[in-house]
């Protein structure tokens, strides 16, 4: 696979993750589905856990996401903890 094709897959994966997290924050996608997608994006598409943390943090302040801030923070917390767990797993390899 060419480097250009890999980068476009990676971009696709980042958009996929963003949409999945947004759907979870809105209460439309279960957290276990989102965690599986995050793991898949990291393992198969070269997405870094830090990038996913950034997406989560940006969604918490995105004005187009019409959810109360407290609800966003409450729902984002387990995802951020999951990302930290994945980061620790990377370091132990």
N, C-alpha and C positions, 0 to 999 in steps of 0.2 A: 504494500500500500504506500502510495506517495505521501510525502510530508504534508502536502497541500490537502489531500483527501483526509488525512488524519486530523488536521486542524479543523476542517469543516465538520467532521464527526464530533469533535470535541466541542465546537460551538453549538452544534445541535444538542449535545448532552447538557450543556450549561443552560440552554433555553428550556429543555425538558425538565431539568431539576427546578428551575425557577417557577415554571408553571405548576409543577407538582407541589412545591412548597406553598405557593399562593393558594392552590386548591385546598391543601390541608389547613392553612390558616383560616380559610373561609368555612371549614367544617365539611367539605365535600369529599375529601380523600382520607382514608384511615392512615394513621401514623406509620403502621407497619409497612404499608405499601410505599410510602415516601422513603422510609429508611432503606428498604430494598433497592429503590431506584438510586438513592444516594450511594449506596455501596457499589452498585453496578457502574455508576458513572465514574467512581474513583478507580475501580478495578479494571474496567474495560475501555474507558474513553480518556484516561489521563487527566481527569479533573482532580484538582487538589482540594483537600478538606478546607483549607483556608479560603478558597474561592466560594465554597458552599456557605461557610460562615458569613462571608461578605454578602452573599445573596440574601441570607436570612436577615441580617442586620439592615440591609437596604429595604427589604420588604416591611420591616417593622416601622419605617418612617415614610413609606411610599403613600402620598396623599390619594392616589387613585384606588387604593385598597380601603374601602369604606368599612372599617372595623374599629371598634374602640381600641385605643392604645393598650389598655390593660389586658384585653383579650388577646391581642397580637403577642404581647410579651409572655403571657401565660402559655399560649400554644407554641411559641418559638422556643421556650426554655428546654423542653425535652429534646428538641432537634439539636440545639446547641450542645447539650450534654452528650448526645450521640456523636456529634462531630469530634468533640474532645476525646471521647472513647476511641474513635477511629484514629485520631492523631497519635494517641499513646500506643496503639497497636502497630502503627507504622514504625515508630521509634524502636520497638522491641524486635523488629525483624532483623 
